[in-house]
Amino acid sequence: MTEEMKNIISREIKVARTRAGFSQIKVAKSLNLSYSTYLKYENNPEFFKASVLIKLSDLLKCNVFEFYAPIFFGK
């Protein structure tokens, strides 16, 4: 995964989280993660496990593909 891809995915996760009205702390608690672990995931999306990404997309009421769409389709 290139740095540009990581930055895009990270940005899209932050956008989805903000749109859903969640703070990083609230997401971390909802996913049963420590705050520092969630920050690591959000800022370095290559660390996300698929199962956590699916839970995150469910929590944020979005499709997991939304995190990756700009890589394929631009934005």
ABEGO torsion letter per residue (X at the ends): XBAAAAAAAAAAAAAAAAAAGBBAAAAAAAAGBBAAAAAAAAABAAABBAAAAAAAAAAAGBBAAAAAAAAAAEX
